[in-house]
Amino acid sequence: MNDQILQQLADRAAISDVVHRYATAIDLRDWALLRTCFSDPVEADFTSFGVRDVFRGGADDWVAAVRSTIEGLDATQHLTANHVHEISGDSAVCTAYIRARHVFDEADGENSYTIGGYYTWELARQDDGWRASKYAINVTWKSGNRHILKQAARKFAGKS
């Protein structure tokens, strides 16, 4: 194997590691780990998930926004698969399937909400590894009680 192929394989693994770290950080509520996934500033487009505006701002602010949505839930499980990489030097795009289950035991009605679809990640190689500068979720299906997200956010806000 030549050096170019080895570098491509290493880059693919490192890029997928960002996506895996993201999912793991959310599910473990490890906000410091989540912060390592992003460059600063960051752009996050969750409009297909129902968020009104695209976030553009500091990575710390984005992590705080994610935390305010997730922290009040009793459990989440984010699974990613089928990573497709397009690498060009120090820039890359990774498309990855997502299935995310959200559980709130105190829900009014059904206690879970699950979405499926795919993320599109734009990443750049930095001195300390690959980081996402921009990403978007594209929800292609959903099931359950979406209202648990607001109920859990209200619970979290009451604790803050």
Wavefront OBJ file of the C-alpha trace (Angstrom):
o trace
v 0.000 0.000 0.000
v 1.360 3.417 -0.853
v 1.432 6.473 1.420
v -1.458 8.182 -0.396
v -3.796 5.235 0.215
v -2.710 4.998 3.857
v -3.370 8.724 4.333
v -6.810 8.405 2.744
v -7.689 5.496 5.053
v -6.421 7.405 8.093
v -8.452 10.471 7.081
v -11.598 8.410 6.572
v -11.212 6.864 10.035
v -10.545 10.252 11.651
v -13.541 11.860 9.931
v -15.862 9.035 10.949
v -14.460 9.349 14.471
v -15.797 12.924 14.603
v -19.298 11.661 13.730
v -19.067 8.791 16.229
v -17.715 11.105 18.939
v -20.633 13.459 18.304
v -23.222 10.702 18.798
v -21.459 9.278 21.831
v -21.013 12.690 23.453
v -24.715 13.485 23.159
v -25.809 10.124 24.530
v -23.319 10.253 27.431
v -24.057 13.945 28.075
v -20.334 14.631 27.718
v -20.429 18.268 26.628
v -16.646 18.694 26.651
v -16.348 15.741 24.260
v -19.080 17.215 22.059
v -17.137 20.475 21.831
v -14.150 18.598 20.327
v -16.230 17.817 17.239
v -16.496 21.422 16.049
v -14.357 24.223 14.734
v -15.182 27.754 15.799
v -17.383 29.206 14.411
v -19.787 26.454 13.412
v -22.945 26.296 11.320
v -25.670 23.780 12.195
v -28.788 23.350 10.067
v -31.541 21.495 11.910
v -34.426 23.046 9.983
v -35.588 19.649 8.713
v -35.808 18.596 12.382
v -38.170 21.488 13.043
v -35.722 24.146 14.263
v -36.731 27.477 12.795
v -33.319 28.991 11.970
v -29.889 27.739 10.987
v -27.422 28.236 13.845
v -24.333 30.261 12.967
v -22.037 31.132 15.819
v -19.555 29.996 18.375
v -19.070 26.306 19.001
v -19.508 26.771 22.768
v -22.888 28.394 22.122
v -23.886 25.516 19.851
v -22.932 22.927 22.480
v -25.017 24.863 25.020
v -27.980 24.814 22.623
v -27.658 21.052 22.103
v -27.374 20.563 25.854
v -30.558 22.556 26.501
v -32.436 20.288 24.095
v -31.001 16.973 25.300
v -30.196 17.316 29.007
v -33.793 17.076 30.233
v -34.412 13.798 28.400
v -34.058 10.529 30.289
v -32.170 8.837 27.467
v -31.058 9.224 23.883
v -29.423 6.874 21.432
v -27.837 8.220 18.266
v -26.704 5.607 15.766
v -24.747 6.515 12.637
v -23.954 4.297 9.681
v -23.110 4.178 5.973
v -20.472 6.905 6.087
v -19.551 8.166 2.630
v -16.428 10.334 2.487
v -15.359 12.906 -0.083
v -11.884 14.103 0.850
v -9.977 16.829 -0.950
v -6.756 17.741 0.802
v -7.612 19.379 4.130
v -11.375 19.562 3.429
v -13.957 16.812 3.489
v -17.652 16.065 3.298
v -19.074 13.064 5.112
v -22.630 11.857 4.624
v -23.829 9.524 7.372
v -27.164 7.905 8.121
v -28.678 8.767 11.508
v -31.265 7.124 13.685
v -31.881 8.992 16.918
v -34.224 7.883 19.681
v -35.214 10.329 22.414
v -36.938 9.205 25.641
v -38.704 11.306 28.280
v -40.346 9.198 30.966
v -42.510 12.041 32.328
v -44.092 12.716 28.936
v -47.679 13.682 28.384
v -48.528 10.801 26.046
v -46.042 8.482 24.384
v -42.592 8.778 25.991
v -40.345 8.503 22.923
v -39.580 10.221 19.658
v -37.393 8.677 16.956
v -36.061 10.221 13.792
v -34.171 8.808 10.847
v -32.348 10.386 7.979
v -28.827 11.504 7.278
v -26.265 14.093 8.285
v -24.094 15.993 5.856
v -20.874 17.067 7.567
v -18.364 19.579 6.204
v -15.022 19.195 7.940
v -11.561 20.709 7.863
v -8.252 19.288 8.977
v -6.825 21.338 11.841
v -3.589 21.021 13.787
v -5.326 18.787 16.343
v -7.379 16.720 13.868
v -10.544 16.942 11.823
v -13.324 19.267 13.020
v -16.769 20.030 11.630
v -17.311 23.591 10.467
v -20.804 22.978 9.134
v -23.357 20.193 9.313
v -26.996 19.571 8.568
v -29.492 16.910 9.478
v -31.945 15.784 6.826
v -34.860 14.040 8.517
v -36.497 11.547 6.158
v -38.817 9.857 8.667
v -40.002 10.180 12.253
v -42.215 8.369 14.725
v -43.508 8.966 18.218
v -44.205 12.041 20.299
v -42.220 15.072 19.121
v -43.582 17.120 22.026
v -41.293 15.327 24.475
v -38.431 17.529 23.249
v -40.140 20.708 24.471
v -41.284 19.011 27.674
v -37.727 17.900 28.423
v -36.318 21.347 27.550
v -38.740 22.938 30.033
v -37.613 20.434 32.679
v -33.951 21.300 32.008
v -34.667 25.066 32.093
v -36.295 24.612 35.497
v -33.078 23.055 36.827
v -30.746 25.676 35.372
l 1 2 3 4 5 6 7 8 9 10 11 12 13 14 15 16 17 18 19 20 21 22 23 24 25 26 27 28 29 30 31 32 33 34 35 36 37 38 39 40 41 42 43 44 45 46 47 48 49 50 51 52 53 54 55 56 57 58 59 60 61 62 63 64 65 66 67 68 69 70 71 72 73 74 75 76 77 78 79 80 81 82 83 84 85 86 87 88 89 90 91 92 93 94 95 96 97 98 99 100 101 102 103 104 105 106 107 108 109 110 111 112 113 114 115 116 117 118 119 120 121 122 123 124 125 126 127 128 129 130 131 132 133 134 135 136 137 138 139 140 141 142 143 144 145 146 147 148 149 150 151 152 153 154 155 156 157 158 159 160
